Amino acid sequence: MSNGVLKDFIDEAKARMAKSVEATRGEFSTVRTGRASPHLLDRVDVDYYGAVTPLRQLAQISATEARLLTITPYDKSSIKAIEKAILESDVGLTPSNDGQVIRLQVPDLTEERRRELVKVVHNIAEQGRVAVRNIRRDVMHDLRELKSEGEVGSDDEHRAETELQKLTDERIGEIDTALAGKEEEILEV
């Protein structure tokens, strides 16, 4: 019985850690590099008739060129609200429109701005690592409770903790690999 319970705990930890790694990768994609990517605008929310709405729900966003994003609103009357939301966001891009489409020119990054963005992605990576470690802590706590209640033996608990630590190290390694890739992308001239 105890092996099934321990396996359930490890499987749950594996699934939760995988979600944390994916969330961290998603956060990385919202950081601007020298290239245009529709994901740059994932964090932009627009005040649309009094309701805060994600930009993705109000318009089609596409990278038409390497350094140009075009935003085509589904409702042309929302152009001003979309422009205002982009200007107020931390994206650092200035919109221009022709009444139908909003264009965002992605400028080359300065060396100083690249260094700032590297710090931003390091913070995102650290948040991801902390999330993975918190999952490990929660599952370790649950394993120790099982041991203290006498449902699993000391050896089984120790094996599960070792497996959990291996899993944690793997997931943190995945985050570090993604961080290295993103850092290289940012510093690429």
Secondary structure, DSSP 8 states (H G I E B T S, - for coil): -HHHHHHHHHHHHHHHHHHHHHHHHHHHHTS--SS--GGGGTT-EEEETTEEEEHHHHEEEEEEETTEEEEEESSGGGHHHHHHHHHHSSS---EEE-SS-EEEE-----HHHHHHHHHHHHHHHHHHHHHHHHHHHHHHHHHHHHHHTTSS-HHHHHHHHHHHHHHHHHHHHHHHHHHHHHHHHHH--
